[in-house]
Amino acid sequence: MADSAFPATKLVSFHGLPAQEIKTEGLTKRELFAAMAMQGIVANQAWGWKPGWAAEVAVDCADKLLSLLEQPVSAEGQYQAHKEDPHGA
C-alpha cells in the first residue's frame, strides 16, 4: 500500500456480527496524478484534445512527476532534472 494515494482501513459490521477490518488501497499515486493531469487537459478546450491523446499525455505527466519526485533535491531546492532541462522534456 506504499504506492497508494488514499489507503484506508475501516471497520464494517453486517447484521449485528462482530466488526471486521477491511483494508482498501485506493488509487495509486500514478492513477491519481494522471487523473489530475487529465482533468486539466480536458478542462482546457483550446487544446482541441482527443480522448486517446489526452490520456497518453496525462499518463506521461504522471510518470514524469513520479520520476522527478524520486530524485534528490539540491541545496537550492531544485530537482536535478530541472537544472539540466528547464522545459521538462
C-alpha positions as CSV (number, residue, x, y, z in Angstrom):
1,M,0.0,0.0,0.0
2,A,3.0,2.3,0.0
3,D,2.2,3.4,-3.6
4,S,-1.4,4.2,-2.7
5,A,-2.6,7.8,-2.7
6,F,-5.5,7.1,-0.3
7,P,-5.1,3.9,1.7
8,A,-7.8,3.3,4.2
9,T,-8.9,0.9,6.9
10,K,-12.4,0.7,8.0
11,L,-14.4,-1.4,10.5
12,V,-17.6,-2.9,9.0
13,S,-20.3,-4.8,10.7
14,F,-23.1,-6.6,9.0
15,H,-26.4,-7.7,10.6
16,G,-25.1,-7.4,14.2
17,L,-22.0,-9.6,13.5
18,P,-18.7,-8.6,15.1
19,A,-16.9,-5.8,13.2
20,Q,-14.3,-6.8,10.6
21,E,-11.4,-4.7,9.5
22,I,-11.4,-4.1,5.7
23,K,-8.4,-2.5,4.0
24,T,-8.7,-0.7,0.7
25,E,-5.8,0.6,-1.3
26,G,-7.5,3.4,-3.2
27,L,-5.8,4.9,-6.2
28,T,-2.2,4.5,-6.9
29,K,-0.2,7.8,-6.9
30,R,0.2,7.3,-10.7
31,E,-3.5,6.9,-11.2
32,L,-4.2,10.0,-9.1
33,F,-1.6,12.2,-10.8
34,A,-2.8,11.0,-14.3
35,A,-6.4,11.8,-13.4
36,M,-5.5,15.2,-12.2
37,A,-3.5,15.9,-15.3
38,M,-6.3,14.6,-17.5
39,Q,-8.8,16.9,-15.7
40,G,-6.6,19.9,-16.6
41,I,-6.2,18.8,-20.2
42,V,-9.9,18.2,-20.7
43,A,-10.9,21.5,-18.9
44,N,-8.8,23.4,-21.4
45,Q,-11.0,23.4,-24.6
46,A,-8.4,25.5,-26.5
47,W,-6.1,22.4,-26.8
48,G,-8.6,20.7,-29.1
49,W,-7.9,17.4,-27.3
50,K,-8.9,13.9,-28.3
51,P,-9.5,11.2,-25.6
52,G,-6.6,9.0,-26.7
53,W,-4.2,11.8,-26.9
54,A,-5.3,13.3,-23.6
55,A,-5.0,10.0,-21.8
56,E,-1.5,9.5,-23.1
57,V,-0.3,13.0,-22.2
58,A,-1.9,12.6,-18.7
59,V,-0.1,9.3,-18.1
60,D,3.2,10.8,-19.4
61,C,2.8,13.8,-17.0
62,A,2.1,11.4,-14.1
63,D,5.2,9.3,-14.9
64,K,7.4,12.3,-15.2
65,L,6.2,13.7,-11.9
66,L,6.8,10.4,-10.1
67,S,10.2,10.1,-11.7
68,L,11.1,13.7,-10.6
69,L,9.8,13.1,-7.1
70,E,12.2,10.1,-6.6
71,Q,15.2,12.3,-7.4
72,P,17.2,14.1,-4.7
73,V,16.7,17.8,-4.2
74,S,19.7,20.1,-4.3
75,A,20.6,22.6,-1.6
76,E,18.8,25.3,-3.6
77,G,15.6,23.2,-3.5
78,Q,15.7,22.2,-7.2
79,Y,15.4,18.7,-8.6
80,Q,18.4,17.6,-10.7
81,A,16.3,17.2,-13.8
82,H,15.1,20.8,-13.5
83,K,18.7,22.1,-13.5
84,E,19.6,20.1,-16.6
85,D,16.3,20.6,-18.6
86,P,14.2,23.6,-17.6
87,H,11.5,22.6,-20.1
88,G,10.9,19.1,-18.7
89,A,11.5,17.2,-21.9
